[in-house]
Amino acid sequence: MAARTPFVAGNWKMNLLLADAVALAEGLMPLVASSAGVEIAVCPTYTTLHAVGKALAGSNIQLGAQNAYVKESGAYTGEISPRMLMDVGCSWTIIGHSERRHILGEDDAFLNEKTRFALASGLNVMFCIGELLEERKSGAMNAVLERQLTRGLDGLDAELARVVVAYEPVWAIGTGETATPDQAEEAHVFVRSVIASMFGEAAAAAIRIQYGGSVKPDNAAELISRENVDGFLVGGAALKADSFAAIVNACAQ
């Protein structure tokens, strides 16, 4: 694999009340404390971010959010700004997860605005892309991924160094279905080629591309063995310390 540090992040989605979230963080820390050569983050709910961040203080696990709005403050009821997230210890945010694209209707232009604002505010971004099952079956997968990348990352330059792309085939999220290692590698190769056309070969070689979609301890090692798979954005398996730690340790150098 190229000299890209694997990055494994847990997306806790809308799960875990305060005590359980802190317990998960506390249970995870000793299991990954010696996981050398891999970057780790967890993304809890807004209501547990502060407490989980305090629990993780001094550990090798970074704190991330699941979303961030495009304003610093103001009359935006129900939204949260990058500065507020950073105030409770976040260094990362997820932008463009398929659930926000398809359930909440966030489009490419809005996700580009979110990405640019988060980066300008100082947050690092996991930018999610991925095709629906019908798009894959119809042969539109590459066109969908190219559109999501070119529109979503438009206007970035040096900030691209603080972006990780998360490829998540929508048909594999929470379904138990997983892209085969060859399917994941094929998609990641294509993503890297689009990044190269947008930002140049050096940027494409440097950017990390996570795979997301029913990642489990028993498929992580084979997936991470592919040259262009640089880590994982983990959903369900991130809600148990032992399974998430196993995925992290599959990526350890």
C-alpha positions in Angstrom: 0.0 0.0 0.0 1.1 3.6 -0.6 2.3 5.6 2.3 -1.2 6.7 3.3 -2.1 6.2 7.0 -5.2 4.1 7.3 -8.1 6.0 8.9 -11.0 4.1 10.6 -13.9 6.1 11.9 -17.1 5.0 13.7 -20.3 6.6 12.7 -22.6 6.1 15.7 -25.6 7.6 13.8 -28.7 8.3 16.0 -27.8 5.7 18.6 -26.7 5.6 22.3 -27.8 7.7 25.2 -25.2 9.5 27.3 -24.2 6.7 29.7 -23.9 4.1 27.0 -22.0 6.4 24.7 -19.4 7.2 27.4 -19.2 3.5 28.3 -18.5 2.6 24.7 -15.8 5.2 24.5 -14.2 4.0 27.7 -14.4 0.4 26.6 -12.9 1.1 23.2 -9.8 3.0 24.4 -7.8 0.2 25.9 -8.6 -2.1 22.9 -7.0 0.3 20.4 -4.4 2.0 22.6 -1.6 0.1 20.9 -3.0 0.2 17.4 0.1 1.6 15.7 0.0 3.2 12.3 -3.8 3.8 12.1 -5.8 7.0 12.7 -9.0 6.5 14.7 -12.1 8.6 15.2 -15.6 8.2 16.5 -18.7 10.3 15.6 -21.3 10.3 18.4 -24.6 12.1 18.5 -24.6 15.9 19.3 -26.0 15.3 22.8 -23.1 13.0 23.8 -20.2 14.7 22.0 -19.0 16.7 25.0 -19.0 13.8 27.4 -17.5 11.4 24.9 -14.8 13.9 24.1 -14.0 14.3 27.8 -13.8 10.5 28.1 -11.4 10.2 25.1 -9.1 13.0 26.3 -5.5 11.9 26.1 -6.3 8.8 24.0 -5.4 8.1 20.4 -9.1 8.4 19.4 -10.2 11.6 17.8 -13.7 13.1 18.1 -15.9 13.7 15.0 -19.4 15.0 14.3 -22.0 13.5 11.9 -22.8 16.8 10.2 -22.2 20.6 10.3 -24.1 23.6 9.0 -22.8 26.4 6.8 -23.0 29.3 9.2 -21.0 30.2 12.3 -24.1 31.2 14.4 -27.5 32.8 14.0 -31.1 32.1 13.5 -30.8 28.5 12.2 -33.0 26.5 14.5 -31.9 22.9 15.0 -28.5 23.4 13.2 -25.0 23.2 14.6 -21.9 25.1 13.4 -18.3 23.9 12.9 -17.1 26.3 15.6 -19.6 24.7 18.1 -18.3 21.3 17.2 -14.7 22.3 17.6 -15.6 23.9 21.0 -16.4 20.5 22.4 -13.3 18.9 20.9 -14.2 17.8 17.4 -11.5 17.7 14.8 -13.7 15.9 12.1 -17.1 16.0 10.6 -18.9 13.7 8.2 -20.5 15.5 5.3 -22.8 14.0 2.6 -23.6 10.7 4.2 -26.1 8.8 2.0 -28.8 9.1 4.7 -28.6 12.8 4.6 -28.6 12.8 0.8 -31.5 10.4 0.4 -33.6 10.9 3.5 -33.0 14.6 4.1 -32.6 15.7 0.5 -29.2 17.3 0.7 -27.9 18.0 -2.8 -24.4 18.3 -4.3 -24.3 22.1 -4.2 -25.3 22.2 -0.5 -22.8 19.5 0.4 -20.1 21.5 -1.4 -21.0 24.6 0.6 -21.0 22.5 3.8 -17.6 21.0 3.0 -16.0 24.3 2.1 -17.4 26.0 5.3 -16.3 23.2 7.6 -12.8 23.2 6.1 -12.5 27.0 6.3 -13.6 26.8 10.0 -10.8 24.4 10.8 -12.6 21.0 10.8 -11.4 18.1 8.8 -14.0 16.4 6.6 -15.0 12.9 5.7 -16.9 13.4 2.4 -19.2 10.6 1.6 -20.2 9.4 -1.9 -21.9 6.3 -3.2 -24.4 4.9 -5.7 -27.8 3.3 -5.2 -28.4 -0.3 -6.2 -30.3 0.7 -9.3 -27.5 3.0 -10.4 -25.0 0.2 -10.1 -27.2 -2.2 -12.0 -27.9 0.3 -14.8 -24.2 1.0 -15.3 -24.5 4.6 -14.0 -22.2 4.0 -10.9 -19.2 5.9 -12.3 -21.2 8.8 -13.6 -22.9 9.1 -10.1 -19.6 9.0 -8.3 -18.0 11.5 -10.7 -20.9 13.9 -10.3 -20.8 13.7 -6.5 -17.0 14.3 -6.4 -16.8 17.0 -9.0 -19.7 19.0 -7.6 -19.0 18.2 -3.9 -15.3 19.0 -3.9 -15.5 21.9 -6.4 -13.4 24.9 -5.5 -11.1 23.2 -3.1 -7.3 23.5 -3.4 -4.9 23.1 -0.5 -7.8 22.2 1.8 -8.1 18.9 0.0 -5.3 17.7 2.3 -7.8 17.7 5.1 -10.5 15.7 3.3 -11.0 12.0 3.4 -13.3 10.5 0.8 -15.6 7.8 2.1 -17.0 5.5 -0.6 -20.2 4.0 0.6 -22.3 2.0 -1.8 -25.8 2.8 -0.6 -27.0 -0.7 -1.2 -24.4 -2.0 1.3 -25.2 0.4 4.2 -26.9 -1.4 7.0 -28.0 -4.2 4.8 -25.4 -6.9 5.6 -24.4 -6.7 2.0 -20.8 -5.7 1.4 -19.0 -4.8 -1.7 -16.4 -7.5 -2.5 -12.8 -6.4 -2.0 -12.5 -6.3 -5.8 -15.7 -4.2 -6.2 -14.4 -1.8 -3.5 -11.0 -1.6 -5.1 -12.5 -0.9 -8.5 -14.6 1.9 -7.1 -11.7 3.4 -5.2 -9.5 3.3 -8.3 -12.1 5.2 -10.2 -12.5 7.8 -7.3 -8.8 8.3 -7.3 -8.8 8.9 -11.1 -11.5 11.6 -10.7 -9.5 13.3 -8.0 -6.5 13.2 -10.3 -8.4 14.8 -13.1 -9.6 17.5 -10.7 -6.5 18.2 -8.5 -3.6 16.4 -10.1 -1.8 13.1 -9.7 0.0 14.0 -6.5 -3.2 15.0 -4.7 -4.9 11.8 -6.0 -2.0 9.6 -4.6 -2.2 11.4 -1.2 -5.9 11.4 -0.6 -7.3 8.7 1.6 -10.4 6.8 0.5 -12.3 4.9 3.2 -14.8 2.1 2.4 -18.1 2.1 4.2 -21.0 -0.4 3.9 -21.5 -3.3 6.4 -17.8 -3.4 7.3 -17.2 -6.1 10.0 -14.3 -7.7 11.7 -14.4 -10.7 9.4 -14.1 -8.7 6.2 -11.9 -5.8 7.2 -8.6 -7.5 6.7 -9.3 -8.5 3.2 -10.7 -5.1 2.2 -7.8 -3.2 3.7 -5.4 -5.4 1.8 -6.4 -3.7 -1.4 -4.0 -1.0 -2.5 -6.6 1.8 -2.8 -8.6 1.1 0.3 -7.3 3.4 3.0 -9.6 2.6 6.0 -13.2 2.4 6.9 -16.2 4.5 7.9 -18.0 2.0 10.1 -21.7 2.0 11.0 -23.3 -0.8 13.0 -20.0 -2.5 14.0 -18.8 0.7 15.6 -21.5 0.4 18.3 -19.6 -2.4 20.0 -16.1 -1.8 21.3 -14.8 -5.3 20.5 -16.0 -5.3 16.9 -14.8 -1.8 16.1 -11.5 -2.5 17.7 -11.1 -5.6 15.6 -11.6 -3.5 12.5 -9.1 -0.9 13.7 -6.6 -3.6 14.5 -7.0 -5.2 11.0 -5.6 -1.9 9.7 -2.8 -1.5 12.2 0.7 -1.6 10.7 
